[in-house]
Amino acid sequence: MCPTNSTHPWPDGINYSWPIGVDEGYSTPSLIHRWVATWAFFLHGTQFQQYTDACMIEYDSVFLKKPPEHPGGLHTRLAGGPLGGKFKAQRFYHTPWWADREAAAIIVEEGNNLIIEEEYENGSPDVFLGLIADRRPDLKISESHTWSCNGNDFQNRKEHAARAIDEGAWYLHGIRTREELDWCVTHGANL
């Protein structure tokens, strides 16, 4: 998936990409529209009909090893909450957002309802997903054994990342530089 106003270098073996609209920045309603449309594309795209689940991640993430078997529902990382202020969501979720078809259908249905109501949670998919979860108790959510940090805070939280890796984390989120990626690969090499 790639915004129409940017290009991405895809690795060998990627046979196609899908234009998902114009990138207008992270905290914008257009990002929420694209996020919901991506889940809908998984549900309705003929090329994905044989798949039982889909995983959406952000650019600053790295898989350290193969994930466990999907437990059903939405498998994700609770990152915090309640937020207060301008946000309505009582919690927010970091990637990976790994959903089976039933969970993806709930995300698309409630996401479209929120878009109609112009409830975008300041354009943050993390918080938008939290609002979906608040409004849809039928969305089965399980906690993934992953690690994440906000913003550019990885350097200050390396010891937490190391502990998560040592405890079996299969995914890290919040890796923004080559140095941080190299550290993850080196530390995760013992897996």
PyMOL CGO cylinders between C-alpha atoms (Angstrom):
from pymol import cmd
from pymol.cgo import CYLINDER

trace = [
    CYLINDER, 0.00, 0.00, 0.00, 1.47, 3.31, -0.97, 0.3, 1, 1, 1, 1, 1, 1,
    CYLINDER, 1.47, 3.31, -0.97, 0.19, 6.91, -1.05, 0.3, 1, 1, 1, 1, 1, 1,
    CYLINDER, 0.19, 6.91, -1.05, -0.33, 8.17, -4.59, 0.3, 1, 1, 1, 1, 1, 1,
    CYLINDER, -0.33, 8.17, -4.59, 1.86, 11.23, -4.01, 0.3, 1, 1, 1, 1, 1, 1,
    CYLINDER, 1.86, 11.23, -4.01, 4.94, 9.30, -2.90, 0.3, 1, 1, 1, 1, 1, 1,
    CYLINDER, 4.94, 9.30, -2.90, 7.01, 6.35, -4.00, 0.3, 1, 1, 1, 1, 1, 1,
    CYLINDER, 7.01, 6.35, -4.00, 8.34, 3.48, -1.97, 0.3, 1, 1, 1, 1, 1, 1,
    CYLINDER, 8.34, 3.48, -1.97, 11.26, 1.23, -2.84, 0.3, 1, 1, 1, 1, 1, 1,
    CYLINDER, 11.26, 1.23, -2.84, 9.72, -2.25, -2.66, 0.3, 1, 1, 1, 1, 1, 1,
    CYLINDER, 9.72, -2.25, -2.66, 11.93, -5.30, -2.04, 0.3, 1, 1, 1, 1, 1, 1,
    CYLINDER, 11.93, -5.30, -2.04, 12.24, -8.02, -4.65, 0.3, 1, 1, 1, 1, 1, 1,
    CYLINDER, 12.24, -8.02, -4.65, 9.25, -10.34, -4.69, 0.3, 1, 1, 1, 1, 1, 1,
    CYLINDER, 9.25, -10.34, -4.69, 6.58, -7.67, -4.21, 0.3, 1, 1, 1, 1, 1, 1,
    CYLINDER, 6.58, -7.67, -4.21, 4.39, -8.15, -7.26, 0.3, 1, 1, 1, 1, 1, 1,
    CYLINDER, 4.39, -8.15, -7.26, 2.01, -5.23, -6.85, 0.3, 1, 1, 1, 1, 1, 1,
    CYLINDER, 2.01, -5.23, -6.85, 1.13, -2.28, -4.67, 0.3, 1, 1, 1, 1, 1, 1,
    CYLINDER, 1.13, -2.28, -4.67, -2.16, -0.55, -4.15, 0.3, 1, 1, 1, 1, 1, 1,
    CYLINDER, -2.16, -0.55, -4.15, -2.50, 3.25, -4.26, 0.3, 1, 1, 1, 1, 1, 1,
    CYLINDER, -2.50, 3.25, -4.26, -4.26, 4.26, -1.05, 0.3, 1, 1, 1, 1, 1, 1,
    CYLINDER, -4.26, 4.26, -1.05, -4.79, 7.97, -1.61, 0.3, 1, 1, 1, 1, 1, 1,
    CYLINDER, -4.79, 7.97, -1.61, -2.86, 11.14, -0.95, 0.3, 1, 1, 1, 1, 1, 1,
    CYLINDER, -2.86, 11.14, -0.95, -0.54, 11.36, 2.03, 0.3, 1, 1, 1, 1, 1, 1,
    CYLINDER, -0.54, 11.36, 2.03, -1.41, 14.59, 3.87, 0.3, 1, 1, 1, 1, 1, 1,
    CYLINDER, -1.41, 14.59, 3.87, 0.56, 13.80, 7.01, 0.3, 1, 1, 1, 1, 1, 1,
    CYLINDER, 0.56, 13.80, 7.01, 0.20, 11.62, 10.06, 0.3, 1, 1, 1, 1, 1, 1,
    CYLINDER, 0.20, 11.62, 10.06, -2.45, 13.38, 12.14, 0.3, 1, 1, 1, 1, 1, 1,
    CYLINDER, -2.45, 13.38, 12.14, -5.06, 13.99, 9.46, 0.3, 1, 1, 1, 1, 1, 1,
    CYLINDER, -5.06, 13.99, 9.46, -8.51, 12.66, 8.60, 0.3, 1, 1, 1, 1, 1, 1,
    CYLINDER, -8.51, 12.66, 8.60, -7.10, 11.39, 5.29, 0.3, 1, 1, 1, 1, 1, 1,
    CYLINDER, -7.10, 11.39, 5.29, -4.85, 8.98, 7.19, 0.3, 1, 1, 1, 1, 1, 1,
    CYLINDER, -4.85, 8.98, 7.19, -7.88, 7.53, 8.98, 0.3, 1, 1, 1, 1, 1, 1,
    CYLINDER, -7.88, 7.53, 8.98, -9.73, 7.17, 5.67, 0.3, 1, 1, 1, 1, 1, 1,
    CYLINDER, -9.73, 7.17, 5.67, -6.72, 5.31, 4.20, 0.3, 1, 1, 1, 1, 1, 1,
    CYLINDER, -6.72, 5.31, 4.20, -6.34, 3.15, 7.32, 0.3, 1, 1, 1, 1, 1, 1,
    CYLINDER, -6.34, 3.15, 7.32, -9.97, 1.98, 7.19, 0.3, 1, 1, 1, 1, 1, 1,
    CYLINDER, -9.97, 1.98, 7.19, -9.79, 1.55, 3.40, 0.3, 1, 1, 1, 1, 1, 1,
    CYLINDER, -9.79, 1.55, 3.40, -6.74, -0.69, 3.80, 0.3, 1, 1, 1, 1, 1, 1,
    CYLINDER, -6.74, -0.69, 3.80, -8.67, -3.04, 6.10, 0.3, 1, 1, 1, 1, 1, 1,
    CYLINDER, -8.67, -3.04, 6.10, -11.58, -3.00, 3.64, 0.3, 1, 1, 1, 1, 1, 1,
    CYLINDER, -11.58, -3.00, 3.64, -9.18, -3.83, 0.80, 0.3, 1, 1, 1, 1, 1, 1,
    CYLINDER, -9.18, -3.83, 0.80, -8.02, -6.90, 2.74, 0.3, 1, 1, 1, 1, 1, 1,
    CYLINDER, -8.02, -6.90, 2.74, -11.63, -7.98, 3.30, 0.3, 1, 1, 1, 1, 1, 1,
    CYLINDER, -11.63, -7.98, 3.30, -12.89, -7.44, -0.23, 0.3, 1, 1, 1, 1, 1, 1,
    CYLINDER, -12.89, -7.44, -0.23, -9.85, -7.66, -2.52, 0.3, 1, 1, 1, 1, 1, 1,
    CYLINDER, -9.85, -7.66, -2.52, -10.02, -10.81, -4.62, 0.3, 1, 1, 1, 1, 1, 1,
    CYLINDER, -10.02, -10.81, -4.62, -6.27, -11.36, -4.25, 0.3, 1, 1, 1, 1, 1, 1,
    CYLINDER, -6.27, -11.36, -4.25, -6.69, -11.75, -0.46, 0.3, 1, 1, 1, 1, 1, 1,
    CYLINDER, -6.69, -11.75, -0.46, -9.70, -14.08, -0.27, 0.3, 1, 1, 1, 1, 1, 1,
    CYLINDER, -9.70, -14.08, -0.27, -7.58, -17.11, 0.63, 0.3, 1, 1, 1, 1, 1, 1,
    CYLINDER, -7.58, -17.11, 0.63, -6.08, -15.33, 3.66, 0.3, 1, 1, 1, 1, 1, 1,
    CYLINDER, -6.08, -15.33, 3.66, -7.63, -15.68, 7.12, 0.3, 1, 1, 1, 1, 1, 1,
    CYLINDER, -7.63, -15.68, 7.12, -5.87, -12.71, 8.69, 0.3, 1, 1, 1, 1, 1, 1,
    CYLINDER, -5.87, -12.71, 8.69, -3.84, -9.60, 7.88, 0.3, 1, 1, 1, 1, 1, 1,
    CYLINDER, -3.84, -9.60, 7.88, -1.19, -7.67, 9.78, 0.3, 1, 1, 1, 1, 1, 1,
    CYLINDER, -1.19, -7.67, 9.78, -0.73, -3.93, 9.43, 0.3, 1, 1, 1, 1, 1, 1,
    CYLINDER, -0.73, -3.93, 9.43, 2.46, -2.30, 10.71, 0.3, 1, 1, 1, 1, 1, 1,
    CYLINDER, 2.46, -2.30, 10.71, 4.16, 1.08, 10.48, 0.3, 1, 1, 1, 1, 1, 1,
    CYLINDER, 4.16, 1.08, 10.48, 7.47, 1.93, 8.82, 0.3, 1, 1, 1, 1, 1, 1,
    CYLINDER, 7.47, 1.93, 8.82, 9.41, 2.01, 12.10, 0.3, 1, 1, 1, 1, 1, 1,
    CYLINDER, 9.41, 2.01, 12.10, 8.84, -1.63, 13.00, 0.3, 1, 1, 1, 1, 1, 1,
    CYLINDER, 8.84, -1.63, 13.00, 10.92, -4.77, 12.76, 0.3, 1, 1, 1, 1, 1, 1,
    CYLINDER, 10.92, -4.77, 12.76, 10.01, -8.45, 13.08, 0.3, 1, 1, 1, 1, 1, 1,
    CYLINDER, 10.01, -8.45, 13.08, 12.66, -10.30, 15.07, 0.3, 1, 1, 1, 1, 1, 1,
    CYLINDER, 12.66, -10.30, 15.07, 11.21, -13.73, 14.41, 0.3, 1, 1, 1, 1, 1, 1,
    CYLINDER, 11.21, -13.73, 14.41, 8.12, -15.44, 13.10, 0.3, 1, 1, 1, 1, 1, 1,
    CYLINDER, 8.12, -15.44, 13.10, 4.99, -14.45, 15.04, 0.3, 1, 1, 1, 1, 1, 1,
    CYLINDER, 4.99, -14.45, 15.04, 3.05, -17.08, 16.98, 0.3, 1, 1, 1, 1, 1, 1,
    CYLINDER, 3.05, -17.08, 16.98, -0.08, -18.62, 15.53, 0.3, 1, 1, 1, 1, 1, 1,
    CYLINDER, -0.08, -18.62, 15.53, -2.83, -16.01, 15.27, 0.3, 1, 1, 1, 1, 1, 1,
    CYLINDER, -2.83, -16.01, 15.27, -5.11, -16.30, 18.34, 0.3, 1, 1, 1, 1, 1, 1,
    CYLINDER, -5.11, -16.30, 18.34, -8.22, -14.95, 16.60, 0.3, 1, 1, 1, 1, 1, 1,
    CYLINDER, -8.22, -14.95, 16.60, -9.75, -11.48, 16.78, 0.3, 1, 1, 1, 1, 1, 1,
    CYLINDER, -9.75, -11.48, 16.78, -7.39, -8.51, 16.91, 0.3, 1, 1, 1, 1, 1, 1,
    CYLINDER, -7.39, -8.51, 16.91, -3.90, -9.22, 18.21, 0.3, 1, 1, 1, 1, 1, 1,
    CYLINDER, -3.90, -9.22, 18.21, -2.22, -5.92, 19.10, 0.3, 1, 1, 1, 1, 1, 1,
    CYLINDER, -2.22, -5.92, 19.10, -0.28, -3.98, 21.70, 0.3, 1, 1, 1, 1, 1, 1,
    CYLINDER, -0.28, -3.98, 21.70, -2.14, -1.88, 24.29, 0.3, 1, 1, 1, 1, 1, 1,
    CYLINDER, -2.14, -1.88, 24.29, -0.01, 1.26, 24.48, 0.3, 1, 1, 1, 1, 1, 1,
    CYLINDER, -0.01, 1.26, 24.48, -1.86, 3.39, 27.01, 0.3, 1, 1, 1, 1, 1, 1,
    CYLINDER, -1.86, 3.39, 27.01, -4.89, 5.32, 28.09, 0.3, 1, 1, 1, 1, 1, 1,
    CYLINDER, -4.89, 5.32, 28.09, -7.11, 6.94, 29.09, 0.3, 1, 1, 1, 1, 1, 1,
    CYLINDER, -7.11, 6.94, 29.09, -6.04, 9.95, 27.10, 0.3, 1, 1, 1, 1, 1, 1,
    CYLINDER, -6.04, 9.95, 27.10, -8.46, 12.71, 28.02, 0.3, 1, 1, 1, 1, 1, 1,
    CYLINDER, -8.46, 12.71, 28.02, -8.36, 16.18, 26.54, 0.3, 1, 1, 1, 1, 1, 1,
    CYLINDER, -8.36, 16.18, 26.54, -9.42, 16.29, 22.90, 0.3, 1, 1, 1, 1, 1, 1,
    CYLINDER, -9.42, 16.29, 22.90, -9.56, 12.48, 22.67, 0.3, 1, 1, 1, 1, 1, 1,
    CYLINDER, -9.56, 12.48, 22.67, -12.63, 10.36, 23.36, 0.3, 1, 1, 1, 1, 1, 1,
    CYLINDER, -12.63, 10.36, 23.36, -10.88, 6.97, 23.36, 0.3, 1, 1, 1, 1, 1, 1,
    CYLINDER, -10.88, 6.97, 23.36, -10.11, 5.42, 26.71, 0.3, 1, 1, 1, 1, 1, 1,
    CYLINDER, -10.11, 5.42, 26.71, -7.03, 3.61, 25.33, 0.3, 1, 1, 1, 1, 1, 1,
    CYLINDER, -7.03, 3.61, 25.33, -4.80, 3.34, 22.31, 0.3, 1, 1, 1, 1, 1, 1,
    CYLINDER, -4.80, 3.34, 22.31, -3.03, 0.51, 20.52, 0.3, 1, 1, 1, 1, 1, 1,
    CYLINDER, -3.03, 0.51, 20.52, 0.33, 0.36, 18.81, 0.3, 1, 1, 1, 1, 1, 1,
    CYLINDER, 0.33, 0.36, 18.81, 1.21, -1.93, 15.95, 0.3, 1, 1, 1, 1, 1, 1,
    CYLINDER, 1.21, -1.93, 15.95, 1.17, -4.69, 15.07, 0.3, 1, 1, 1, 1, 1, 1,
    CYLINDER, 1.17, -4.69, 15.07, -2.52, -4.54, 14.24, 0.3, 1, 1, 1, 1, 1, 1,
    CYLINDER, -2.52, -4.54, 14.24, -3.09, -8.18, 13.34, 0.3, 1, 1, 1, 1, 1, 1,
    CYLINDER, -3.09, -8.18, 13.34, -6.74, -9.00, 12.63, 0.3, 1, 1, 1, 1, 1, 1,
    CYLINDER, -6.74, -9.00, 12.63, -8.68, -11.99, 11.43, 0.3, 1, 1, 1, 1, 1, 1,
    CYLINDER, -8.68, -11.99, 11.43, -11.55, -11.42, 8.99, 0.3, 1, 1, 1, 1, 1, 1,
    CYLINDER, -11.55, -11.42, 8.99, -14.18, -11.05, 11.72, 0.3, 1, 1, 1, 1, 1, 1,
    CYLINDER, -14.18, -11.05, 11.72, -12.14, -8.42, 13.59, 0.3, 1, 1, 1, 1, 1, 1,
    CYLINDER, -12.14, -8.42, 13.59, -11.30, -6.60, 10.34, 0.3, 1, 1, 1, 1, 1, 1,
    CYLINDER, -11.30, -6.60, 10.34, -15.00, -6.46, 9.46, 0.3, 1, 1, 1, 1, 1, 1,
    CYLINDER, -15.00, -6.46, 9.46, -15.77, -4.85, 12.84, 0.3, 1, 1, 1, 1, 1, 1,
    CYLINDER, -15.77, -4.85, 12.84, -12.92, -2.36, 12.37, 0.3, 1, 1, 1, 1, 1, 1,
    CYLINDER, -12.92, -2.36, 12.37, -14.20, -1.40, 8.90, 0.3, 1, 1, 1, 1, 1, 1,
    CYLINDER, -14.20, -1.40, 8.90, -17.84, -1.16, 9.97, 0.3, 1, 1, 1, 1, 1, 1,
    CYLINDER, -17.84, -1.16, 9.97, -17.20, 0.92, 13.08, 0.3, 1, 1, 1, 1, 1, 1,
    CYLINDER, -17.20, 0.92, 13.08, -14.41, 2.88, 11.40, 0.3, 1, 1, 1, 1, 1, 1,
    CYLINDER, -14.41, 2.88, 11.40, -16.80, 3.93, 8.64, 0.3, 1, 1, 1, 1, 1, 1,
    CYLINDER, -16.80, 3.93, 8.64, -19.41, 4.87, 11.26, 0.3, 1, 1, 1, 1, 1, 1,
    CYLINDER, -19.41, 4.87, 11.26, -16.86, 7.10, 13.00, 0.3, 1, 1, 1, 1, 1, 1,
    CYLINDER, -16.86, 7.10, 13.00, -15.81, 8.67, 9.70, 0.3, 1, 1, 1, 1, 1, 1,
    CYLINDER, -15.81, 8.67, 9.70, -19.47, 9.51, 8.95, 0.3, 1, 1, 1, 1, 1, 1,
    CYLINDER, -19.47, 9.51, 8.95, -19.64, 11.12, 12.41, 0.3, 1, 1, 1, 1, 1, 1,
    CYLINDER, -19.64, 11.12, 12.41, -16.35, 12.96, 11.66, 0.3, 1, 1, 1, 1, 1, 1,
    CYLINDER, -16.35, 12.96, 11.66, -14.73, 11.41, 14.72, 0.3, 1, 1, 1, 1, 1, 1,
    CYLINDER, -14.73, 11.41, 14.72, -11.09, 11.04, 13.70, 0.3, 1, 1, 1, 1, 1, 1,
    CYLINDER, -11.09, 11.04, 13.70, -9.32, 11.08, 17.08, 0.3, 1, 1, 1, 1, 1, 1,
    CYLINDER, -9.32, 11.08, 17.08, -6.93, 13.74, 15.79, 0.3, 1, 1, 1, 1, 1, 1,
    CYLINDER, -6.93, 13.74, 15.79, -5.94, 11.52, 12.87, 0.3, 1, 1, 1, 1, 1, 1,
    CYLINDER, -5.94, 11.52, 12.87, -4.14, 8.93, 15.00, 0.3, 1, 1, 1, 1, 1, 1,
    CYLINDER, -4.14, 8.93, 15.00, -4.83, 5.32, 13.95, 0.3, 1, 1, 1, 1, 1, 1,
    CYLINDER, -4.83, 5.32, 13.95, -3.63, 4.18, 17.40, 0.3, 1, 1, 1, 1, 1, 1,
    CYLINDER, -3.63, 4.18, 17.40, -6.29, 6.23, 19.17, 0.3, 1, 1, 1, 1, 1, 1,
    CYLINDER, -6.29, 6.23, 19.17, -8.91, 5.73, 16.46, 0.3, 1, 1, 1, 1, 1, 1,
    CYLINDER, -8.91, 5.73, 16.46, -8.59, 1.97, 17.02, 0.3, 1, 1, 1, 1, 1, 1,
    CYLINDER, -8.59, 1.97, 17.02, -9.02, 2.60, 20.74, 0.3, 1, 1, 1, 1, 1, 1,
    CYLINDER, -9.02, 2.60, 20.74, -12.29, 4.40, 20.07, 0.3, 1, 1, 1, 1, 1, 1,
    CYLINDER, -12.29, 4.40, 20.07, -13.45, 1.52, 17.88, 0.3, 1, 1, 1, 1, 1, 1,
    CYLINDER, -13.45, 1.52, 17.88, -12.62, -0.87, 20.73, 0.3, 1, 1, 1, 1, 1, 1,
    CYLINDER, -12.62, -0.87, 20.73, -14.51, 1.34, 23.22, 0.3, 1, 1, 1, 1, 1, 1,
    CYLINDER, -14.51, 1.34, 23.22, -17.59, 1.36, 21.03, 0.3, 1, 1, 1, 1, 1, 1,
    CYLINDER, -17.59, 1.36, 21.03, -17.47, -2.29, 19.96, 0.3, 1, 1, 1, 1, 1, 1,
    CYLINDER, -17.47, -2.29, 19.96, -17.17, -4.71, 22.87, 0.3, 1, 1, 1, 1, 1, 1,
    CYLINDER, -17.17, -4.71, 22.87, -17.67, -7.52, 20.33, 0.3, 1, 1, 1, 1, 1, 1,
    CYLINDER, -17.67, -7.52, 20.33, -14.17, -6.80, 18.97, 0.3, 1, 1, 1, 1, 1, 1,
    CYLINDER, -14.17, -6.80, 18.97, -12.10, -9.58, 20.54, 0.3, 1, 1, 1, 1, 1, 1,
    CYLINDER, -12.10, -9.58, 20.54, -8.67, -8.16, 21.44, 0.3, 1, 1, 1, 1, 1, 1,
    CYLINDER, -8.67, -8.16, 21.44, -5.64, -10.06, 22.71, 0.3, 1, 1, 1, 1, 1, 1,
    CYLINDER, -5.64, -10.06, 22.71, -2.31, -8.63, 23.78, 0.3, 1, 1, 1, 1, 1, 1,
    CYLINDER, -2.31, -8.63, 23.78, 0.66, -9.36, 21.53, 0.3, 1, 1, 1, 1, 1, 1,
    CYLINDER, 0.66, -9.36, 21.53, 4.06, -10.17, 23.03, 0.3, 1, 1, 1, 1, 1, 1,
    CYLINDER, 4.06, -10.17, 23.03, 5.71, -7.23, 21.31, 0.3, 1, 1, 1, 1, 1, 1,
    CYLINDER, 5.71, -7.23, 21.31, 7.41, -4.01, 22.36, 0.3, 1, 1, 1, 1, 1, 1,
    CYLINDER, 7.41, -4.01, 22.36, 6.93, -0.40, 21.32, 0.3, 1, 1, 1, 1, 1, 1,
    CYLINDER, 6.93, -0.40, 21.32, 7.84, 3.14, 22.24, 0.3, 1, 1, 1, 1, 1, 1,
    CYLINDER, 7.84, 3.14, 22.24, 6.45, 6.53, 21.27, 0.3, 1, 1, 1, 1, 1, 1,
    CYLINDER, 6.45, 6.53, 21.27, 8.19, 9.10, 19.15, 0.3, 1, 1, 1, 1, 1, 1,
    CYLINDER, 8.19, 9.10, 19.15, 11.96, 9.24, 19.14, 0.3, 1, 1, 1, 1, 1, 1,
    CYLINDER, 11.96, 9.24, 19.14, 12.38, 7.69, 22.58, 0.3, 1, 1, 1, 1, 1, 1,
    CYLINDER, 12.38, 7.69, 22.58, 14.13, 4.42, 21.63, 0.3, 1, 1, 1, 1, 1, 1,
    CYLINDER, 14.13, 4.42, 21.63, 17.60, 5.55, 22.79, 0.3, 1, 1, 1, 1, 1, 1,
    CYLINDER, 17.60, 5.55, 22.79, 16.23, 6.18, 26.29, 0.3, 1, 1, 1, 1, 1, 1,
    CYLINDER, 16.23, 6.18, 26.29, 14.40, 2.85, 26.40, 0.3, 1, 1, 1, 1, 1, 1,
    CYLINDER, 14.40, 2.85, 26.40, 16.96, 0.36, 25.06, 0.3, 1, 1, 1, 1, 1, 1,
    CYLINDER, 16.96, 0.36, 25.06, 17.08, -1.54, 28.35, 0.3, 1, 1, 1, 1, 1, 1,
    CYLINDER, 17.08, -1.54, 28.35, 13.29, -2.06, 28.15, 0.3, 1, 1, 1, 1, 1, 1,
    CYLINDER, 13.29, -2.06, 28.15, 13.60, -3.26, 24.55, 0.3, 1, 1, 1, 1, 1, 1,
    CYLINDER, 13.60, -3.26, 24.55, 16.43, -5.61, 25.54, 0.3, 1, 1, 1, 1, 1, 1,
    CYLINDER, 16.43, -5.61, 25.54, 14.32, -7.08, 28.34, 0.3, 1, 1, 1, 1, 1, 1,
    CYLINDER, 14.32, -7.08, 28.34, 11.38, -7.56, 25.96, 0.3, 1, 1, 1, 1, 1, 1,
    CYLINDER, 11.38, -7.56, 25.96, 13.62, -9.34, 23.45, 0.3, 1, 1, 1, 1, 1, 1,
    CYLINDER, 13.62, -9.34, 23.45, 15.08, -11.53, 26.20, 0.3, 1, 1, 1, 1, 1, 1,
    CYLINDER, 15.08, -11.53, 26.20, 11.52, -12.41, 27.26, 0.3, 1, 1, 1, 1, 1, 1,
    CYLINDER, 11.52, -12.41, 27.26, 10.60, -13.51, 23.74, 0.3, 1, 1, 1, 1, 1, 1,
    CYLINDER, 10.60, -13.51, 23.74, 9.19, -10.41, 21.99, 0.3, 1, 1, 1, 1, 1, 1,
    CYLINDER, 9.19, -10.41, 21.99, 8.88, -11.13, 18.28, 0.3, 1, 1, 1, 1, 1, 1,
    CYLINDER, 8.88, -11.13, 18.28, 8.35, -7.54, 17.09, 0.3, 1, 1, 1, 1, 1, 1,
    CYLINDER, 8.35, -7.54, 17.09, 9.63, -4.07, 18.00, 0.3, 1, 1, 1, 1, 1, 1,
    CYLINDER, 9.63, -4.07, 18.00, 8.00, -0.76, 17.12, 0.3, 1, 1, 1, 1, 1, 1,
    CYLINDER, 8.00, -0.76, 17.12, 9.69, 2.63, 17.35, 0.3, 1, 1, 1, 1, 1, 1,
    CYLINDER, 9.69, 2.63, 17.35, 12.93, 1.91, 15.47, 0.3, 1, 1, 1, 1, 1, 1,
    CYLINDER, 12.93, 1.91, 15.47, 13.78, 5.05, 13.49, 0.3, 1, 1, 1, 1, 1, 1,
    CYLINDER, 13.78, 5.05, 13.49, 17.48, 5.02, 12.66, 0.3, 1, 1, 1, 1, 1, 1,
    CYLINDER, 17.48, 5.02, 12.66, 19.99, 2.62, 11.12, 0.3, 1, 1, 1, 1, 1, 1,
    CYLINDER, 19.99, 2.62, 11.12, 21.86, 2.54, 14.45, 0.3, 1, 1, 1, 1, 1, 1,
    CYLINDER, 21.86, 2.54, 14.45, 18.69, 1.46, 16.27, 0.3, 1, 1, 1, 1, 1, 1,
    CYLINDER, 18.69, 1.46, 16.27, 17.96, -1.20, 13.65, 0.3, 1, 1, 1, 1, 1, 1,
    CYLINDER, 17.96, -1.20, 13.65, 21.52, -2.53, 13.89, 0.3, 1, 1, 1, 1, 1, 1,
    CYLINDER, 21.52, -2.53, 13.89, 21.18, -2.68, 17.69, 0.3, 1, 1, 1, 1, 1, 1,
    CYLINDER, 21.18, -2.68, 17.69, 17.94, -4.66, 17.37, 0.3, 1, 1, 1, 1, 1, 1,
    CYLINDER, 17.94, -4.66, 17.37, 19.46, -7.12, 14.92, 0.3, 1, 1, 1, 1, 1, 1,
    CYLINDER, 19.46, -7.12, 14.92, 22.55, -7.56, 17.09, 0.3, 1, 1, 1, 1, 1, 1,
    CYLINDER, 22.55, -7.56, 17.09, 20.59, -7.96, 20.31, 0.3, 1, 1, 1, 1, 1, 1,
    CYLINDER, 20.59, -7.96, 20.31, 17.98, -10.17, 18.66, 0.3, 1, 1, 1, 1, 1, 1,
    CYLINDER, 17.98, -10.17, 18.66, 20.63, -12.40, 17.05, 0.3, 1, 1, 1, 1, 1, 1,
    CYLINDER, 20.63, -12.40, 17.05, 20.55, -14.63, 20.11, 0.3, 1, 1, 1, 1, 1, 1,
    CYLINDER, 20.55, -14.63, 20.11, 16.97, -15.67, 19.38, 0.3, 1, 1, 1, 1, 1, 1,
]
cmd.load_cgo(trace, "trace")
